[in-house]
Amino acid sequence: MKKINYIIFAMAVLIATGCSKSFLDKNPQGELTAPQLTTQDGVEGLLTGAYALLNGNVNGTFGNYGAAPSQWLLGEVTSDNAHKGSENGDQPNMNLLERHSPTSTNDNLENVWNRCFEGIARCNNTLRFLALVQATEKKFPDARANELTAEARLLRAHYNFFLVRIFKNVPLITEATTELAVDNMKDIYPAIVEDLKFAVANLTPAFPKGQIGRMNQIAAKAYLGKVYLYQKKYGEALPLFNDVIAARPGIETIPYTDNFNVNKENGPEAIFAVQHSVGADGTGGDNGNVGDILNFPYNSGLPITCCGFFQPSIDLANSFKVTPAGLPFLGAVVPGEVYISDRGLTKEEKAAYEVDVEIPFDPRIDYTLGRRGVPYLDWGIMAGDTWIRDAANGGPFLAIKNVINAADVPANTGPGNTNVTGLNVNIIRLADVYLMAAECEVEVGTVGNAMILVNRIRARAALLPKKKVTLVKEGLVDAAVYRVNPYLVFPDQVYARNAVRAERRLELALEGHRFYDLVRWGIAKQTLNDYFKSEGKYFSYLAPVTMEDRDEYFPIPQTQIDRSKGILKQNPGY
């Protein structure tokens, strides 16, 4: 059970007790006073509140899109992987994000800013009250006090990292901060690193208190390595990634699909996972995966029917095409006819449509996006336009990884709200660590080691069951010419770098990484401008879009600048 509570933080918090994952099962008991919080139970409850913000929600279910832990909007829709989807007039501020023309009043940016700083406030309150408790006779044992501090500081690092990736220039707020507003033009990466280094030093590989879902040393090492990677400190990141890889089973032994199966959560691939819960906790779904609430097929006859957002791009679909050797095309343009499913066909042609099974594809395509004529989880054959809210606006494809099986809907969706699921979201999973380690190997010059890591990811992909379709003439056949083979050589560093980057896209597509990867690689502007030209041939609203240098980061919410009385400065270009 993985029930997280969402507590509005004035000085209110839930007192949490219990064991196992029941630390996430407690319901708010109302406001507590400072003396009540200056207890072991009070501090544990404050920390539970800090964990609770991981799903980006304070209360309610709709409206948490920018703060979604999956980062589907700011990490994928802003990239070449996905469209906002739905209808053009629905959530117009999301259109502005997809087209890289947001303003400082965009509600999605305000949402993620507020939620992350609320999470930071909860971490800081945990640390403040922990210090008060440790000055009393009823203090925690030193080991638990250090562990509590490490958990809170790791969570604070996470919220700060989300903010700095999105906005770059953010204020650093700690438990010692007393100012009402803080300058946001100082680099906060050193503080993030110090929080994570403390967590590595003071956590163990075991889950604190034996409760799955808490932060442990494995998560701390992976996160510290990731932050070093963003700083291009490859030599410092690599040993951390290698430690994480050594602590887990070989990636080939862990089924790829377990990462997106509500019944297989918290398995050996999960390194840092946001725990979601629905149903019996009485919150009506508040503790569920509310950030992805809009991102399901759109048809009243389907297991989940809302709301047609988050549709994979044509460019992403074509990135799964492979060479005769079963390798990705590493050039900017995939040769041959562009695969667009049934887009652009007449009504009569669509009625007679059959999926083209002769296209050589990496099998991960059919476990990442739904395409017409191919089985979609256990929902049946994806029917095309009748499952899509507005195919002209969003395209012919559907996301899969955030969707649960039809058989799991009754037990794993919110009461009366099936589009709030209990599916966890992986912030970092083991395959991500493999590929970050491979990237480090490339950049330090050991490309042979990078190839080994990439090939292990590809070896697992080759184990995916082939999707089958029934054609009128041929009968039951594979839905594509599925082919994924290992690299035989990385001939040089440039080739190796491109291969690792391509593998990250294929393996982690629609998991919230893509835009941030493009930015940190320094290729966002070129990649996205090429994408707008190519994708704009099919979606006229993208044709005139041009990404500028400023668009690597988003505008600071104007409300925050106004409240700071000018202490916060707007990002350049906005």
Residue pairs with C-beta under 8 A, 6 or more apart in sequence:
1 21
1 22
1 24
1 25
1 277
1 280
2 21
2 24
2 212
2 213
2 265
2 275
2 276
2 277
2 422
2 424
3 24
3 25
3 277
3 280
3 281
3 283
3 287
4 24
4 48
4 51
4 52
4 54
4 55
4 275
4 276
4 277
4 287
5 14
5 24
5 26
5 27
5 28
5 48
5 49
5 52
5 281
5 283
5 287
6 52
6 53
6 55
6 57
6 58
6 59
6 283
6 286
6 287
7 13
7 14
7 28
7 49
7 52
7 122
8 58
8 59
9 49
9 118
9 121
9 122
9 125
10 31
11 31
11 32
11 33
11 34
11 37
12 28
12 30
12 31
12 32
13 32
13 37
13 42
13 45
13 46
13 48
13 49
13 125
14 26
14 27
14 28
14 29
14 45
14 48
14 49
15 26
15 29
15 32
15 36
15 41
15 42
15 44
15 45
16 23
16 26
16 41
16 44
16 45
16 47
16 48
17 23
17 26
17 41
17 44
18 25
18 26
19 209
19 210
19 211
20 210
20 211
20 212
21 211
21 212
21 213
21 275
22 211
23 44
23 48
23 209
23 211
23 213
23 214
24 48
24 51
24 211
24 213
24 275
24 277
24 287
25 277
25 281
26 45
26 48
27 281
27 282
27 283
32 42
32 45
36 42
37 43
37 45
37 46
37 129
38 129
38 132
38 133
38 136
39 133
39 138
40 133
40 138
40 140
42 129
42 133
43 126
43 129
43 130
43 133
43 140
43 148
44 148
46 122
46 125
46 126
46 129
47 126
47 148
47 151
47 152
49 122
49 125
49 126
50 119
50 122
50 123
50 126
50 151
50 152
50 155
50 156
51 155
51 213
51 214
51 275
52 122
52 287
53 115
53 116
53 118
53 119
53 122
53 159
54 69
54 119
54 155
54 158
54 274
54 275
55 64
55 69
55 274
55 276
55 287
55 288
55 289
55 290
55 291
55 425
56 64
56 66
56 67
56 68
56 69
56 111
56 112
56 115
56 290
56 291
57 64
57 67
57 115
57 286
57 287
57 290
57 291
58 115
58 118
59 286
60 286
60 290
61 284
61 285
61 286
61 288
61 290
61 293
61 414
61 417
61 420
62 290
62 293
63 107
63 111
64 111
64 115
64 290
64 291
64 293
65 72
65 73
65 91
65 94
65 108
65 111
65 291
65 294
66 73
66 74
66 107
66 108
66 109
66 110
66 111
66 112
66 115
67 111
67 112
67 114
67 115
67 116
67 291
68 290
68 291
68 292
68 425
69 274
69 291
69 425
69 427
69 512
70 289
70 291
70 292
70 402
70 425
70 511
70 512
71 162
71 512
71 513
71 516
72 82
72 291
72 292
72 295
72 310
72 399
72 402
72 510
72 512
73 84
73 94
73 97
73 108
73 310
74 97
74 108
74 112
74 166
74 515
74 554
75 512
75 513
75 514
75 515
75 516
76 82
76 310
76 510
76 511
76 512
76 514
76 515
77 83
77 84
77 94
77 97
77 98
77 310
78 97
78 98
78 100
78 515
79 514
79 515
79 518
79 528
80 313
80 315
80 316
80 514
80 518
80 527
80 528
80 531
80 535
81 312
81 313
81 315
81 316
81 505
81 509
81 510
81 514
82 310
82 311
82 312
82 313
82 316
82 399
82 510
83 98
83 310
83 311
83 312
83 313
83 393
83 394
83 395
83 539
84 91
84 94
84 95
84 97
84 98
84 309
84 310
84 311
84 394
85 295
85 308
85 309
85 310
85 311
85 389
85 390
85 393
85 394
85 395
86 294
86 298
86 307
86 308
86 309
86 389
86 390
86 393
86 394
87 308
87 389
87 390
87 393
88 95
88 390
88 393
88 541
90 307
90 309
91 294
91 309
93 102
93 106
93 107
93 108
94 108
94 309
95 541
96 102
96 103
96 106
97 106
97 108
97 554
98 542
99 541
99 542
99 545
100 528
100 545
100 546
100 547
100 548
100 551
101 545
102 109
102 554
102 555
103 555
103 558
103 574
104 555
104 556
104 557
104 558
104 561
104 570
104 574
105 557
105 558
105 559
106 554
106 555
106 557
109 166
109 167
109 554
109 555
109 557
110 557
110 559
110 560
112 162
112 163
112 166
113 163
113 167
113 556
113 557
113 560
116 159
116 160
116 162
116 163
117 159
117 163
117 173
119 155
119 156
119 158
119 159
120 156
120 159
120 160
120 173
121 173
123 152
123 153
123 155
123 156
123 159
124 156
124 173
124 174
124 175
124 177
125 175
126 148
126 152
127 149
127 152
127 153
127 175
128 175
130 140
130 145
130 148
130 149
130 152
131 175
133 139
133 140
134 140
134 145
139 145
140 148
146 202
147 202
147 203
147 208
148 208
149 198
149 202
150 198
150 199
150 201
150 202
150 203
150 215
150 220
151 199
151 203
151 208
151 214
151 215
153 195
153 196
153 198
153 199
154 195
154 196
154 199
154 203
154 215
154 219
154 220
154 223
155 215
156 195
157 192
157 195
157 196
157 199
157 223
157 227
158 223
158 272
158 427
160 170
160 172
160 188
160 191
160 192
160 195
161 192
161 223
161 226
161 227
163 170
164 170
164 188
164 189
164 192
165 230
165 516
165 519
166 553
166 554
167 553
167 554
167 555
167 556
167 571
168 552
168 553
168 571
169 184
169 185
169 553
169 556
169 569
169 571
170 184
170 188
171 181
171 182
171 183
171 184
171 188
171 568
172 182
172 186
172 188
172 191
173 182
174 191
180 564
181 563
181 564
181 565
181 567
181 568
182 567
183 567
183 568
183 569
184 556
184 567
184 568
184 569
185 569
189 227
189 230
189 231
192 227
193 224
193 227
193 228
193 231
196 220
196 223
196 224
196 227
197 224
199 215
199 217
199 220
199 223
199 224
200 217
200 220
200 221
200 224
200 240
203 215
203 216
203 217
203 220
204 216
204 217
205 216
205 217
205 218
205 247
206 216
207 213
207 214
207 216
208 214
208 215
208 216
212 266
213 266
213 273
213 275
215 272
218 244
218 247
218 248
218 271
219 271
219 272
219 428
221 240
221 241
221 243
221 244
222 240
222 241
222 244
222 271
222 272
222 428
222 433
223 272
223 428
224 237
224 240
225 237
225 238
225 240
225 241
225 244
225 433
225 436
225 437
226 237
226 428
226 436
228 234
228 236
228 237
228 240
229 237
229 436
229 439
229 440
229 520
230 520
232 443
234 439
234 440
234 443
234 444
235 440
235 444
237 436
237 440
238 437
238 440
238 441
238 444
241 433
241 434
241 436
241 437
241 440
242 437
244 271
244 430
244 433
245 430
245 433
245 434
245 437
248 268
248 269
248 430
249 268
250 456
251 269
251 430
251 431
251 434
251 456
251 457
251 460
252 456
252 459
252 460
252 463
254 267
254 268
254 269
254 430
254 460
255 264
255 463
256 364
256 367
256 460
256 461
256 463
256 464
257 264
257 367
257 464
258 264
258 267
258 269
259 269
259 270
259 401
259 426
259 429
259 431
260 367
260 400
260 401
260 402
260 423
261 404
261 405
262 404
262 405
262 408
262 412
262 421
262 422
262 423
262 424
263 408
265 273
265 423
265 424
266 273
266 275
266 424
268 430
269 426
269 429
269 430
269 431
270 424
270 426
270 429
270 430
271 426
271 427
271 428
271 429
271 430
271 432
271 433
272 426
272 427
272 428
273 424
273 425
273 426
273 427
273 429
274 424
274 425
274 426
274 427
275 424
276 287
276 288
276 289
276 421
276 422
276 423
276 424
276 425
277 287
277 288
277 422
278 285
278 287
278 288
278 412
278 413
278 414
278 415
278 420
278 421
278 422
279 411
279 412
279 413
279 414
279 415
279 422
281 287
284 414
284 415
284 416
284 417
285 413
285 414
285 415
285 417
285 420
288 413
288 414
288 420
288 421
288 422
289 402
289 420
289 421
289 422
289 423
289 424
289 425
290 420
291 425
292 310
292 402
292 421
292 423
292 425
293 306
293 307
293 419
293 420
294 306
294 307
294 308
294 309
294 310
294 419
295 307
295 309
295 310
295 399
295 402
295 403
296 302
296 304
296 305
296 306
296 307
296 308
296 402
296 403
296 419
297 304
297 305
297 308
297 370
297 376
297 379
297 387
297 388
297 398
297 403
298 305
298 306
298 307
298 308
298 387
298 388
298 389
299 305
299 386
299 387
302 379
302 387
303 379
303 406
303 409
303 418
304 403
304 404
304 409
304 413
304 418
304 419
304 421
305 418
305 419
306 419
307 389
307 419
308 388
308 389
308 390
308 394
309 394
310 399
310 402
310 510
311 388
311 394
311 395
311 397
311 398
311 399
312 368
312 369
312 395
312 397
312 398
312 399
312 509
312 510
313 395
313 397
313 531
313 535
314 338
314 339
314 340
314 343
314 395
314 396
314 397
314 535
314 538
315 531
315 534
315 535
316 368
316 369
316 397
316 505
316 509
316 510
317 339
317 341
317 365
317 369
317 371
317 397
318 334
318 338
318 339
319 328
319 334
319 502
319 505
319 506
319 509
320 361
320 362
320 364
320 365
320 368
320 506
321 328
321 329
321 334
321 336
321 339
321 359
321 360
321 361
321 362
322 328
322 329
322 360
322 361
322 362
322 483
322 484
323 329
323 360
324 360
325 485
326 360
326 483
326 484
326 485
327 485
327 487
328 362
328 499
328 502
328 503
328 506
329 335
330 495
330 498
330 499
330 502
332 530
333 534
339 356
339 359
340 396
340 538
341 355
341 371
341 372
341 384
341 396
341 397
342 349
342 350
342 353
342 372
342 384
342 385
342 396
343 391
343 395
343 396
343 538
344 538
345 353
350 384
350 385
353 372
353 373
353 384
354 373
354 469
354 471
354 472
355 371
355 372
355 373
355 374
355 469
355 471
355 479
357 469
357 471
357 474
357 477
357 478
357 479
357 480
357 481
358 480
358 481
359 480
359 481
360 480
360 481
360 482
360 483
361 480
361 481
361 482
361 483
362 461
362 482
362 483
362 484
362 506
363 461
363 462
363 464
363 466
363 467
363 480
363 482
363 484
364 461
364 464
364 484
364 506
364 507
364 509
365 371
365 480
366 374
366 375
366 467
366 479
366 480
367 400
367 401
367 464
368 399
368 400
368 401
368 509
368 510
369 397
369 398
369 399
369 400
369 509
369 510
370 376
370 382
370 387
370 397
370 398
370 399
370 400
371 382
371 396
371 397
372 382
372 383
372 384
372 396
373 381
373 382
373 384
373 469
373 479
374 381
374 382
374 467
374 469
374 479
375 381
375 382
375 467
375 468
375 469
375 479
376 382
376 387
376 398
376 400
377 400
377 403
377 404
377 405
377 406
378 405
378 406
378 407
379 405
379 406
381 469
382 398
384 391
384 396
385 391
385 396
387 398
388 394
388 395
388 396
388 398
393 539
395 538
395 539
399 510
400 510
401 510
401 511
402 423
402 510
404 412
404 413
404 421
404 423
409 418
412 421
412 422
412 423
413 419
413 420
413 421
413 422
414 420
414 421
426 432
426 511
431 457
431 460
431 507
431 508
432 507
432 508
432 513
434 453
434 454
434 456
434 457
435 453
435 454
435 457
435 500
435 503
435 504
435 507
435 508
437 453
438 449
438 450
438 451
438 453
438 454
438 500
438 503
439 450
439 497
439 500
439 501
439 504
441 447
441 449
441 450
441 453
442 450
442 493
442 496
442 497
442 500
443 497
445 493
447 490
447 492
447 493
447 496
448 490
450 490
450 496
450 499
450 500
451 487
451 489
451 490
451 496
451 499
454 487
454 499
454 500
454 503
455 486
455 487
457 503
457 507
458 484
458 485
458 486
458 487
458 503
459 486
461 484
461 506
461 507
462 484
462 485
464 482
466 478
466 479
466 482
467 478
467 479
467 480
468 476
468 477
468 478
468 479
469 476
469 477
469 478
469 479
470 476
470 477
471 477
487 499
490 496
490 499
501 517
501 521
504 513
504 517
505 514
505 517
508 514
515 524
518 524
518 527
518 528
519 552
519 553
524 547
524 551
524 552
525 547
525 548
525 549
525 551
525 552
528 547
529 546
529 547
532 542
532 543
532 545
532 546
532 547
533 543
535 542
536 542
536 543
536 544
536 545
537 543
548 573
549 573
550 571
550 572
550 573
550 574
551 573
553 571
554 571
555 570
555 571
555 574
556 568
556 569
556 570
556 571
556 574
560 568
561 568
561 569
561 570
